[in-house]
Amino acid sequence: MIVAVKRSSYKKMVIKVISFVALVTMFIAYYFHMSEKFAQEEQAKADLAQEQKLKQERSAAIENIIYNEAQIAVDLLNQEHVRNIKVIANRLYIVCDPQTNLDALMVRYGVMALVKTSVNDTKIAIDLKQIIESKYREE
């Protein structure tokens, strides 16, 4: 024998309404939870983009400082005597003729300029680290 328990339609309606309200409440809570999570991710992306922008601006400023120092050093040595110029690590390497007058360069850079003279050429290494630190703080 099968026994079936019948509920009144009023009770079924209340259970359906409560279930629907609980479902809607869960969706709303999930929506707000995910919107907070996406807002945090967007904030992190904006911070990262701002940091990258500042890093690019700083590197452009440092590159400009190095370029200007290279121009000044070449002008001090007289451009006709300079054979080669390179930037490697924190140093500016200049190769010039052995008869080049280095007095103006030594007055400007002092101990930051290391000079090696050979029969074929004169090699100069200028430390850019101190120059960049001093000029970048000024800007």
DSSP file with accessible surface (Angstrom, degrees, kcal/mol):
  #  RESIDUE AA STRUCTURE BP1 BP2  ACC     N-H-->O    O-->H-N    N-H-->O    O-->H-N    TCO  KAPPA ALPHA  PHI   PSI    X-CA   Y-CA   Z-CA
    1    1 A M              0   0  218      0, 0.0     2,-0.5     0, 0.0     0, 0.0   0.000 360.0 360.0 360.0 135.3    0.0    0.0    0.0
    2    2 A I        -     0   0  160      2,-0.0     2,-0.6     0, 0.0     0, 0.0  -0.867 360.0-159.5-103.3 127.5    1.3    3.4   -1.0
    3    3 A V        -     0   0  119     -2,-0.5     2,-0.5     2,-0.0     0, 0.0  -0.920   6.9-168.4-109.2 125.4    0.7    6.3    1.3
    4    4 A A        -     0   0   79     -2,-0.6     2,-0.7     2,-0.0    -2,-0.0  -0.954  11.5-148.0-114.4 131.5    0.9    9.7   -0.2
    5    5 A V        -     0   0  128     -2,-0.5     2,-0.5     2,-0.0    -2,-0.0  -0.888  15.9-158.6-100.3 120.0    1.0   12.8    2.0
    6    6 A K        -     0   0  189     -2,-0.7     2,-0.3     0, 0.0    -2,-0.0  -0.842   1.4-156.8-101.3 135.5   -0.6   15.7    0.4
    7    7 A R        -     0   0  155     -2,-0.5     2,-0.0     1,-0.1    -2,-0.0  -0.781  27.9-102.1-103.9 158.7    0.1   19.2    1.4
    8    8 A S     >  -     0   0   63     -2,-0.3     4,-1.7     1,-0.1     3,-0.3  -0.324  29.9-115.4 -75.3 157.4   -2.1   22.0    0.8
    9    9 A S  H  > S+     0   0  100      1,-0.2     4,-2.2     2,-0.2     5,-0.2   0.812 113.6  64.1 -65.5 -24.4   -1.3   24.3   -2.1
   10   10 A Y  H  > S+     0   0  169      1,-0.2     4,-2.1     2,-0.2    -1,-0.2   0.936 103.4  46.3 -65.3 -43.6   -0.7   27.2    0.4
   11   11 A K  H  > S+     0   0  123     -3,-0.3     4,-2.3     1,-0.2    -1,-0.2   0.892 111.5  51.6 -67.2 -39.7    2.3   25.3    2.0
   12   12 A K  H  X S+     0   0  120     -4,-1.7     4,-2.3     1,-0.2    -1,-0.2   0.908 109.7  50.6 -62.4 -40.0    3.7   24.5   -1.5
   13   13 A M  H  X S+     0   0  118     -4,-2.2     4,-2.4     2,-0.2    -2,-0.2   0.910 109.6  49.4 -65.5 -41.4    3.4   28.2   -2.4
   14   14 A V  H  X S+     0   0   54     -4,-2.1     4,-2.8     2,-0.2     5,-0.2   0.924 111.3  49.5 -65.1 -43.0    5.3   29.3    0.7
   15   15 A I  H  X S+     0   0   82     -4,-2.3     4,-2.6     1,-0.2    -2,-0.2   0.922 111.8  48.7 -63.4 -42.3    8.1   26.8    0.1
   16   16 A K  H  X S+     0   0  142     -4,-2.3     4,-2.5     2,-0.2    -2,-0.2   0.922 112.6  47.6 -63.6 -42.3    8.4   27.9   -3.5
   17   17 A V  H  X S+     0   0   77     -4,-2.4     4,-2.8     2,-0.2     5,-0.2   0.935 113.0  48.1 -66.0 -44.0    8.5   31.6   -2.5
   18   18 A I  H  X S+     0   0  108     -4,-2.8     4,-2.6     1,-0.2    -2,-0.2   0.924 113.1  48.6 -63.1 -42.1   11.1   30.9    0.3
   19   19 A S  H  X S+     0   0   70     -4,-2.6     4,-2.4    -5,-0.2    -1,-0.2   0.918 112.6  48.1 -63.0 -43.2   13.2   28.9   -2.1
   20   20 A F  H  X S+     0   0  134     -4,-2.5     4,-2.7     2,-0.2     5,-0.2   0.926 112.1  48.5 -65.0 -43.0   13.0   31.6   -4.8
   21   21 A V  H  X S+     0   0   80     -4,-2.8     4,-2.6     1,-0.2    -2,-0.2   0.915 111.9  49.9 -63.5 -42.1   13.9   34.3   -2.2
   22   22 A A  H  X S+     0   0   49     -4,-2.6     4,-2.3    -5,-0.2    -1,-0.2   0.918 111.5  49.0 -63.5 -40.9   16.9   32.2   -1.0
   23   23 A L  H  X S+     0   0   81     -4,-2.4     4,-2.2     2,-0.2    -2,-0.2   0.934 112.5  47.1 -63.9 -45.5   18.1   31.7   -4.6
   24   24 A V  H  X S+     0   0   54     -4,-2.7     4,-2.5     1,-0.2    -2,-0.2   0.915 111.3  52.1 -63.6 -40.9   17.8   35.4   -5.4
   25   25 A T  H  X S+     0   0   84     -4,-2.6     4,-2.7    -5,-0.2    -1,-0.2   0.915 109.0  50.2 -62.5 -41.4   19.6   36.3   -2.1
   26   26 A M  H  X S+     0   0  126     -4,-2.3     4,-2.5     2,-0.2    -1,-0.2   0.916 110.9  48.7 -63.9 -42.7   22.5   33.9   -3.0
   27   27 A F  H  X S+     0   0  131     -4,-2.2     4,-2.5     2,-0.2    -2,-0.2   0.912 112.2  48.7 -63.6 -40.7   22.8   35.4   -6.5
   28   28 A I  H  X S+     0   0   86     -4,-2.5     4,-2.5     2,-0.2     5,-0.2   0.935 112.0  48.4 -65.6 -44.1   22.9   39.0   -5.1
   29   29 A A  H  X S+     0   0   61     -4,-2.7     4,-2.3     1,-0.2    -2,-0.2   0.920 112.6  49.0 -62.2 -41.2   25.5   38.0   -2.5
   30   30 A Y  H  X S+     0   0  144     -4,-2.5     4,-2.7    -5,-0.2     5,-0.2   0.909 109.6  52.7 -64.0 -40.7   27.6   36.4   -5.2
   31   31 A Y  H  X S+     0   0  154     -4,-2.5     4,-2.4     2,-0.2    -2,-0.2   0.942 111.7  44.4 -60.9 -48.0   27.3   39.4   -7.4
   32   32 A F  H  X S+     0   0  113     -4,-2.5     4,-2.0     2,-0.2    -1,-0.2   0.899 113.0  52.1 -66.1 -37.6   28.5   41.8   -4.7
   33   33 A H  H  X S+     0   0  108     -4,-2.3     4,-2.0    -5,-0.2    -2,-0.2   0.944 113.4  43.4 -62.4 -46.8   31.3   39.4   -3.8
   34   34 A M  H  X S+     0   0   37     -4,-2.7     4,-2.8     1,-0.2     5,-0.2   0.858 110.0  55.9 -70.7 -33.7   32.5   39.2   -7.4
   35   35 A S  H  X S+     0   0   44     -4,-2.4     4,-2.2    -5,-0.2    -1,-0.2   0.906 108.8  48.1 -66.3 -37.4   32.2   42.9   -8.0
   36   36 A E  H  X S+     0   0  121     -4,-2.0     4,-2.2     2,-0.2    -2,-0.2   0.919 112.0  49.9 -64.8 -41.8   34.4   43.6   -5.0
   37   37 A K  H  X S+     0   0   97     -4,-2.0     4,-2.1     1,-0.2    -2,-0.2   0.926 112.2  46.4 -64.2 -43.9   36.9   41.1   -6.3
   38   38 A F  H  X S+     0   0  108     -4,-2.8     4,-2.6     1,-0.2    -1,-0.2   0.873 110.1  54.5 -66.7 -35.4   36.9   42.6   -9.8
   39   39 A A  H  X S+     0   0   60     -4,-2.2     4,-2.3    -5,-0.2    -1,-0.2   0.913 108.6  48.6 -64.5 -40.3   37.3   46.1   -8.3
   40   40 A Q  H  X S+     0   0  139     -4,-2.2     4,-2.3     2,-0.2    -2,-0.2   0.906 111.8  49.4 -64.5 -41.4   40.4   44.9   -6.3
   41   41 A E  H  X S+     0   0   84     -4,-2.1     4,-2.4     2,-0.2    -2,-0.2   0.909 111.1  49.4 -64.5 -41.5   41.8   43.4   -9.5
   42   42 A E  H  X S+     0   0  111     -4,-2.6     4,-2.4     2,-0.2    -2,-0.2   0.896 110.4  50.9 -64.5 -38.7   41.2   46.6  -11.5
   43   43 A Q  H  X S+     0   0  113     -4,-2.3     4,-2.5     2,-0.2    -2,-0.2   0.914 110.1  49.8 -64.4 -41.4   42.9   48.6   -8.7
   44   44 A A  H  X S+     0   0   58     -4,-2.3     4,-2.4     2,-0.2    -2,-0.2   0.909 111.3  48.9 -64.1 -40.8   45.9   46.3   -8.8
   45   45 A K  H  X S+     0   0  126     -4,-2.4     4,-2.5     2,-0.2    -2,-0.2   0.904 111.2  49.8 -65.2 -40.0   46.1   46.7  -12.6
   46   46 A A  H  X S+     0   0   53     -4,-2.4     4,-2.4     2,-0.2    -2,-0.2   0.909 111.2  49.1 -65.5 -41.4   45.8   50.5  -12.4
   47   47 A D  H  X S+     0   0   89     -4,-2.5     4,-2.5     2,-0.2    -2,-0.2   0.915 112.0  48.9 -63.0 -42.0   48.6   50.5   -9.7
   48   48 A L  H  X S+     0   0   92     -4,-2.4     4,-2.5     2,-0.2    -2,-0.2   0.915 111.3  49.3 -64.6 -41.9   50.8   48.3  -11.9
   49   49 A A  H  X S+     0   0   54     -4,-2.5     4,-2.3     2,-0.2    -2,-0.2   0.908 111.6  49.2 -64.4 -40.6   50.2   50.5  -15.0
   50   50 A Q  H  X S+     0   0  102     -4,-2.4     4,-2.4     2,-0.2    -2,-0.2   0.913 111.1  50.0 -64.0 -41.7   51.0   53.6  -12.9
   51   51 A E  H  X S+     0   0  114     -4,-2.5     4,-2.3     1,-0.2    -2,-0.2   0.907 111.0  48.7 -64.5 -41.3   54.2   52.0  -11.7
   52   52 A Q  H  X S+     0   0  109     -4,-2.5     4,-2.5     2,-0.2    -1,-0.2   0.892 110.0  52.3 -66.2 -37.3   55.2   51.0  -15.2
   53   53 A K  H  X S+     0   0  113     -4,-2.3     4,-2.4     2,-0.2    -2,-0.2   0.932 110.6  47.1 -64.0 -44.0   54.6   54.6  -16.4
   54   54 A L  H  X S+     0   0   93     -4,-2.4     4,-2.5     1,-0.2    -2,-0.2   0.895 111.2  52.1 -63.5 -38.3   56.8   56.0  -13.7
   55   55 A K  H  X S+     0   0  141     -4,-2.3     4,-2.5     2,-0.2    -2,-0.2   0.909 110.4  48.0 -65.5 -40.1   59.5   53.5  -14.5
   56   56 A Q  H  X S+     0   0  135     -4,-2.5     4,-2.4     2,-0.2    -2,-0.2   0.909 111.9  49.4 -66.5 -41.2   59.4   54.4  -18.2
   57   57 A E  H  X S+     0   0  105     -4,-2.4     4,-2.3     2,-0.2    -2,-0.2   0.915 112.2  48.7 -63.9 -40.8   59.5   58.1  -17.3
   58   58 A R  H  X S+     0   0  127     -4,-2.5     4,-2.6     2,-0.2     5,-0.2   0.927 111.7  48.3 -65.3 -44.0   62.5   57.5  -15.0
   59   59 A S  H  X S+     0   0   67     -4,-2.5     4,-2.6     1,-0.2    -1,-0.2   0.890 111.1  51.0 -66.3 -35.8   64.4   55.5  -17.6
   60   60 A A  H  X S+     0   0   55     -4,-2.4     4,-2.2     2,-0.2    -1,-0.2   0.910 111.0  48.7 -66.2 -39.5   63.7   58.1  -20.3
   61   61 A A  H  X S+     0   0   21     -4,-2.3     4,-2.2     2,-0.2    -2,-0.2   0.923 112.7  47.5 -65.9 -41.2   65.1   60.8  -17.9
   62   62 A I  H  X S+     0   0   30     -4,-2.6     4,-2.6     2,-0.2     5,-0.2   0.912 110.6  52.0 -66.5 -41.1   68.2   58.7  -17.1
   63   63 A E  H  X S+     0   0  141     -4,-2.6     4,-2.6     1,-0.2    -1,-0.2   0.916 109.4  50.1 -61.0 -40.8   68.7   58.0  -20.8
   64   64 A N  H  X S+     0   0   84     -4,-2.2     4,-2.5     2,-0.2    -1,-0.2   0.905 109.6  50.9 -64.6 -40.5   68.5   61.8  -21.5
   65   65 A I  H  X S+     0   0    5     -4,-2.2     4,-2.4     2,-0.2    -2,-0.2   0.932 111.6  47.5 -62.7 -45.0   71.1   62.5  -18.7
   66   66 A I  H  X S+     0   0   36     -4,-2.6     4,-2.4     2,-0.2    -2,-0.2   0.925 111.7  50.3 -62.5 -44.0   73.5   59.9  -20.1
   67   67 A Y  H  X S+     0   0  137     -4,-2.6     4,-2.2     1,-0.2    -2,-0.2   0.927 111.4  48.3 -61.4 -43.6   73.1   61.3  -23.7
   68   68 A N  H  X S+     0   0   63     -4,-2.5     4,-2.4     1,-0.2    -1,-0.2   0.902 111.0  50.5 -64.7 -40.6   73.8   64.8  -22.5
   69   69 A E  H  X S+     0   0    2     -4,-2.4     4,-2.6     2,-0.2    -1,-0.2   0.886 109.0  51.9 -65.4 -37.6   76.9   63.7  -20.5
   70   70 A A  H  X S+     0   0   16     -4,-2.4     4,-2.4     2,-0.2     5,-0.2   0.925 110.3  48.8 -64.0 -41.5   78.2   61.9  -23.5
   71   71 A Q  H  X S+     0   0   85     -4,-2.2     4,-2.4     2,-0.2    -2,-0.2   0.920 112.0  48.6 -63.0 -43.5   77.7   65.1  -25.6
   72   72 A I  H  X S+     0   0   52     -4,-2.4     4,-2.4     2,-0.2    -2,-0.2   0.930 111.6  49.4 -63.2 -44.0   79.5   67.2  -23.0
   73   73 A A  H  X S+     0   0    0     -4,-2.6     4,-1.7     1,-0.2    -2,-0.2   0.918 111.9  48.2 -63.7 -41.0   82.4   64.8  -22.8
   74   74 A V  H  X S+     0   0   22     -4,-2.4     4,-0.8     1,-0.2    -1,-0.2   0.910 111.6  50.3 -66.5 -39.8   82.8   64.7  -26.5
   75   75 A D  H >< S+     0   0  114     -4,-2.4     3,-0.5     1,-0.2    -1,-0.2   0.892 109.0  51.9 -64.7 -38.6   82.7   68.5  -26.7
   76   76 A L  H 3< S+     0   0   57     -4,-2.4    28,-0.2     1,-0.2    -1,-0.2   0.837 113.4  44.2 -66.2 -32.4   85.4   68.7  -24.0
   77   77 A L  H 3< S-     0   0    3     -4,-1.7     4,-0.2    -5,-0.2    -1,-0.2   0.540 120.4-107.7 -87.7  -6.9   87.7   66.4  -25.9
   78   78 A N    XX  -     0   0   76     -4,-0.8     3,-1.9    -3,-0.5     4,-0.6   0.736  23.2-116.6  73.9 116.0   87.1   68.0  -29.2
   79   79 A Q  G >4 S+     0   0  139      1,-0.3     3,-0.7     2,-0.2    -1,-0.1   0.747 108.5  67.2 -57.9 -27.7   84.9   65.9  -31.5
   80   80 A E  G 34 S+     0   0  158      1,-0.2    -1,-0.3    -6,-0.1    -2,-0.1   0.820 101.2  48.5 -65.5 -28.1   87.6   65.4  -34.1
   81   81 A H  G <4 S+     0   0   47     -3,-1.9    16,-2.0    -4,-0.2     2,-0.4   0.622  87.3  99.5 -89.5 -12.5   89.8   63.4  -31.7
   82   82 A V  E <<  +A   96   0A  30     -3,-0.7    14,-0.3    -4,-0.6     3,-0.1  -0.609  40.7 173.9 -81.8 127.5   87.1   61.0  -30.5
   83   83 A R  E     -     0   0A 135     12,-3.1     2,-0.3    -2,-0.4    13,-0.2   0.813  64.3  -0.1 -96.9 -42.9   87.1   57.6  -32.2
   84   84 A N  E     -A   95   0A  73     11,-2.0    11,-3.1     2,-0.0    -1,-0.4  -0.997  53.7-168.1-151.5 149.5   84.5   55.6  -30.4
   85   85 A I  E     +A   94   0A  60     -2,-0.3     2,-0.3     9,-0.2     9,-0.2  -0.995  14.3 169.0-144.3 133.4   82.0   56.1  -27.5
   86   86 A K  E     -A   93   0A 113      7,-2.8     7,-3.2    -2,-0.3     2,-0.5  -0.983  28.4-139.6-141.3 154.7   80.0   53.4  -25.7
   87   87 A V  E     +A   92   0A  74     -2,-0.3     2,-0.4     5,-0.2     5,-0.2  -0.973  28.2 171.4-115.9 115.6   77.9   53.1  -22.6
   88   88 A I  E >   -A   91   0A  89      3,-2.1     3,-2.0    -2,-0.5     2,-0.2  -0.991  59.7 -45.7-129.2 122.9   78.5   49.8  -20.8
   89   89 A A  T 3  S-     0   0   92     -2,-0.4     0, 0.0     1,-0.3     0, 0.0  -0.366 123.6 -20.2  56.8-121.0   76.9   49.1  -17.3
   90   90 A N  T 3  S+     0   0   90     -2,-0.2    38,-3.1    -3,-0.1    39,-0.8   0.116 121.5  85.8-103.7  21.4   77.5   52.3  -15.2
   91   91 A R  E <   -AB  88 127A  85     -3,-2.0    -3,-2.1    36,-0.2     2,-0.6  -0.928  64.3-142.6-128.5 149.4   80.4   53.7  -17.3
   92   92 A L  E     -AB  87 126A   1     34,-2.6    34,-2.6    -2,-0.4     2,-0.5  -0.949  24.4-157.3-106.5 113.4   80.8   55.8  -20.4
   93   93 A Y  E     -AB  86 125A  89     -7,-3.2    -7,-2.8    -2,-0.6     2,-0.4  -0.851  11.3-176.5 -98.7 128.3   83.7   54.5  -22.4
   94   94 A I  E     -AB  85 124A   0     30,-2.8    30,-2.9    -2,-0.5     2,-0.5  -0.984   9.9-164.2-125.7 130.2   85.4   56.9  -24.8
   95   95 A V  E     +AB  84 123A  33    -11,-3.1   -12,-3.1    -2,-0.4   -11,-2.0  -0.970  24.5 159.4-113.0 126.2   88.3   56.0  -27.1
   96   96 A C  E     -AB  82 122A   0     26,-2.6    26,-2.8    -2,-0.5   -14,-0.2  -0.843  44.5 -68.8-139.2 175.8   90.2   58.9  -28.6
   97   97 A D    >   -     0   0   28    -16,-2.0     3,-1.4    -2,-0.3    24,-0.2  -0.279  43.4-120.4 -65.0 151.9   93.5   59.8  -30.2
   98   98 A P  T 3  S+     0   0   47      0, 0.0    -1,-0.1     0, 0.0    23,-0.1   0.794 110.1  56.8 -68.9 -23.6   96.6   59.7  -27.9
   99   99 A Q  T 3  S+     0   0  134      2,-0.1     2,-0.1   -18,-0.1    -2,-0.1   0.356  78.6 128.8 -90.2  11.6   97.5   63.4  -28.5
  100  100 A T    <   -     0   0   11     -3,-1.4     2,-0.6   -19,-0.1   -22,-0.1  -0.389  64.9-119.9 -68.7 139.2   94.1   64.5  -27.2
  101  101 A N        -     0   0  104    -24,-0.2     4,-0.3     1,-0.1     3,-0.2  -0.686  30.6-179.6 -81.3 117.2   94.1   67.2  -24.5
  102  102 A L     >  +     0   0   28     -2,-0.6     4,-2.5     1,-0.2     5,-0.2   0.359  52.4 100.9 -99.6   4.3   92.4   65.7  -21.4
  103  103 A D  H  > S+     0   0  110      1,-0.2     4,-2.2     2,-0.2     5,-0.2   0.912  82.5  47.1 -60.5 -46.5   92.7   68.7  -19.1
  104  104 A A  H  > S+     0   0   44    -28,-0.2     4,-2.0    -3,-0.2    -1,-0.2   0.907 113.6  49.3 -63.5 -39.1   89.1   70.0  -19.6
  105  105 A L  H  > S+     0   0    0     -4,-0.3     4,-2.7   -29,-0.2     5,-0.5   0.909 110.8  49.6 -66.6 -40.2   87.7   66.5  -19.1
  106  106 A M  H  X S+     0   0   75     -4,-2.5     4,-1.6     1,-0.2    -1,-0.2   0.852 109.1  52.7 -69.7 -31.6   89.8   66.0  -15.9
  107  107 A V  H  < S+     0   0  128     -4,-2.2    -1,-0.2    -5,-0.2    -2,-0.2   0.923 115.1  41.0 -68.2 -41.8   88.6   69.3  -14.5
  108  108 A R  H  < S+     0   0  108     -4,-2.0    -2,-0.2    -5,-0.2    -1,-0.2   0.933 131.4  21.5 -72.4 -47.4   84.9   68.4  -15.0
  109  109 A Y  H >< S+     0   0   10     -4,-2.7     3,-2.1     1,-0.2    -3,-0.2   0.707  80.1 176.2-100.6 -23.2   85.0   64.8  -13.9
  110  110 A G  G >< S+     0   0   31     -4,-1.6     3,-1.3    -5,-0.5    -1,-0.2  -0.275  73.5   0.2  59.5-125.7   88.1   64.5  -11.7
  111  111 A V  G 3  S+     0   0  139      1,-0.3    -1,-0.3     3,-0.0    -5,-0.0   0.591 121.6  74.8 -76.2  -9.3   88.4   61.1  -10.1
  112  112 A M  G <  S+     0   0   40     -3,-2.1    15,-2.2    -6,-0.1     2,-0.6   0.652  86.3  73.9 -75.1 -13.7   85.3   59.8  -11.8
  113  113 A A  E <   -C  126   0A   6     -3,-1.3     2,-0.5    13,-0.2    13,-0.2  -0.896  68.4-163.0-104.9 116.1   87.2   59.6  -15.1
  114  114 A L  E     -C  125   0A  95     11,-3.1    11,-2.7    -2,-0.6     2,-0.4  -0.866  10.8-160.6 -97.6 130.0   89.7   56.8  -15.4
  115  115 A V  E     -C  124   0A  55     -2,-0.5     2,-0.4     9,-0.2     9,-0.2  -0.917  14.6-177.5-118.9 133.8   92.3   57.3  -18.1
  116  116 A K  E     -C  123   0A 142      7,-2.9     7,-3.3    -2,-0.4     2,-0.5  -0.976  12.1-162.7-128.7 118.0   94.5   54.7  -19.8
  117  117 A T  E     +C  122   0A  96     -2,-0.4     2,-0.2     5,-0.2     5,-0.2  -0.857  14.4 167.5-105.8 131.6   96.9   55.9  -22.4
  118  118 A S        -     0   0   51      3,-2.6    -2,-0.0    -2,-0.5     0, 0.0  -0.749  50.0 -96.0-127.2-178.9   98.5   53.6  -24.9
  119  119 A V  S    S+     0   0  133     -2,-0.2     3,-0.1     1,-0.2    -1,-0.0   0.899 121.6  38.1 -67.2 -38.1  100.5   54.1  -28.1
  120  120 A N  S    S-     0   0  118      1,-0.2     2,-0.3   -23,-0.1    -1,-0.2   0.811 127.0 -14.4 -85.9 -33.4   97.5   53.7  -30.4
  121  121 A D        -     0   0   26    -24,-0.2    -3,-2.6   -23,-0.1     2,-0.5  -0.967  56.4-112.0-159.6 173.4   94.8   55.5  -28.4
  122  122 A T  E     -BC  96 117A   2    -26,-2.8   -26,-2.6    -2,-0.3     2,-0.5  -0.984  27.6-156.7-119.2 126.9   93.6   56.9  -25.1
  123  123 A K  E     -BC  95 116A  98     -7,-3.3    -7,-2.9    -2,-0.5     2,-0.4  -0.899   8.9-171.7-108.3 132.0   90.8   55.1  -23.3
  124  124 A I  E     -BC  94 115A   2    -30,-2.9   -30,-2.8    -2,-0.5     2,-0.5  -0.977   7.3-167.1-125.0 131.8   88.6   57.0  -20.8
  125  125 A A  E     -BC  93 114A  13    -11,-2.7   -11,-3.1    -2,-0.4     2,-0.5  -0.974   7.8-165.5-119.5 117.5   86.0   55.5  -18.5
  126  126 A I  E     -BC  92 113A   0    -34,-2.6   -34,-2.6    -2,-0.5     2,-0.6  -0.905  21.3-127.5-106.2 127.4   83.6   57.9  -16.8
  127  127 A D  E  >  -B   91   0A  33    -15,-2.2     4,-0.5    -2,-0.5   -36,-0.2  -0.614  24.7-176.5 -75.2 116.1   81.5   56.7  -13.9
  128  128 A L  H  >  +     0   0    3    -38,-3.1     4,-3.0    -2,-0.6     5,-0.3   0.651  65.6  80.9 -89.0 -15.3   77.9   57.5  -14.7
  129  129 A K  H  > S+     0   0  106    -39,-0.8     4,-2.4     1,-0.2     5,-0.2   0.938  97.1  40.6 -59.7 -49.8   76.4   56.3  -11.4
  130  130 A Q  H  > S+     0   0  105      2,-0.2     4,-2.4     1,-0.2    -1,-0.2   0.880 115.5  52.2 -67.3 -36.7   77.3   59.4   -9.4
  131  131 A I  H  X S+     0   0    9     -4,-0.5     4,-2.6     2,-0.2     5,-0.3   0.939 111.7  45.8 -64.4 -45.7   76.4   61.7  -12.3
  132  132 A I  H  X S+     0   0   25     -4,-3.0     4,-2.8     1,-0.2     5,-0.3   0.921 112.6  50.7 -65.1 -43.4   73.0   60.2  -12.7
  133  133 A E  H  X S+     0   0   83     -4,-2.4     4,-1.3    -5,-0.3    -1,-0.2   0.929 114.5  43.5 -61.3 -42.8   72.3   60.2   -9.0
  134  134 A S  H  X S+     0   0   58     -4,-2.4     4,-1.0    -5,-0.2    -2,-0.2   0.929 120.1  40.0 -71.6 -42.1   73.2   63.9   -8.6
  135  135 A K  H  X S+     0   0   56     -4,-2.6     4,-1.2    -5,-0.2    -2,-0.2   0.834 111.6  55.5 -78.9 -30.4   71.3   65.1  -11.7
  136  136 A Y  H  < S+     0   0   78     -4,-2.8    -1,-0.2    -5,-0.3    -2,-0.2   0.866 105.9  52.7 -71.3 -31.2   68.3   62.9  -11.4
  137  137 A R  H  < S+     0   0  198     -4,-1.3    -1,-0.2    -5,-0.3    -2,-0.2   0.842 105.0  56.6 -69.4 -31.2   67.7   64.3   -7.9
  138  138 A E  H  <        0   0  155     -4,-1.0    -1,-0.2    -5,-0.1    -2,-0.2   0.853 360.0 360.0 -69.0 -33.3   67.8   67.8   -9.2
  139  139 A E     <        0   0  138     -4,-1.2    -3,-0.1    -3,-0.1    -4,-0.0   0.365 360.0 360.0 -76.6 360.0   65.0   67.2  -11.8
